[in-house]
Amino acid sequence: MKTIKVSVVTPDGPVYESEVEMVSTKAKTGELGILPGHVPMVAPLEIGIVRLKKDGKTELVAVSGGFLEVRPEQVTVLAQSAEKSEDIDVERALKAKERAEQRMKQQKLEHVDFKRAELALRRAVNRLNVAERKF
């Protein structure tokens, strides 16, 4: 079966690099599925999951936004942050989720930036979903 090279990169360095059969993820415009030979494109990503199909298995990477660049033989995900499912610290993600929920509840009382707290909550929930394979 044909494969395509995939690199997931953050400002801290590479997170994932391999040859895969298919990449699927959620862009701002909707769900994308990329196979080898896909037409070149660039798309902004949502906070979400990058699914990488390889050898009949699906590997997951949680991303917190960024961009997807597709070329016929390579896909590059330039993410603000990214973690492979097996690298996610579930306890840390749960604490981040709880902190974000608290900030959102206190928003009216302390004028906390609601949008910032909401994004933190979405990132934490995404990481938990990837770690627990709930999507």
C-alpha positions, 0 to 999 in steps of 0.5 A: 500500500502507498504511504505518505511521510508525515511530520508533526512539529512544534516550536519545541521540536518534532513530535511525530515522524513516520510513513503512514497510509492516511492522515485525517484531522479537523481544519477550520473548514471541516474534516480532512482526509489525506492520502498519498498523492493528495493535491497540495494545500495549506489549512489552519487547524482547530484544537483537535486530533490528528489520526494517522493510519499505519499498518492497520492501526490508528495512532493519535496526536493531540494538537492545539491549533496550527497549520497543515501543509500537504504536498503529494509525498509529504504532510507537515503539521505545524502545531502550537503544541502537540502530544502523542496519545501515549505521551499525554500526562492524564493527571496533568490534563485533568488538573488543567481542565479543572483550572480552566473550568474554575476560571470560567466559573469565576469569570463574572466575579473577577473579569477573567478572560473567558475566551482564554479560559475556554481555549484552555478547557478545549485543549485539556479536554482534547488531550484527555480524549486522545489519551483515553481514545474518546473521540 
